[in-house]
């Protein structure tokens, strides 16, 4: 039986990326891991995940939570480097 860690490693996503999606969607990390692993398989899904992360950064900035925005931006940058969108 595969563990969540096995799935995340297979999909090349991090715990931090899953945590951001879980926060955006207000779902448990386990459910977010399933969502992320499915969406990351297509360019359209990568675009959706990137947009979710950008929205979290914007929300944190709007609240004045600079530290949260900085951390989320770092996670988003890594995600975008690992999963570049085609032009």
Secondary structure, 3 states (H helix, E strand, C coil): CCCHHHHHHHHCCCHHHHHHHHHHHCCCHHHHHHHHHHHCCCHHHHHHHHHHHHHHHHHHHHHCCHHHHHHHHHHHHHHHHHCCCCC
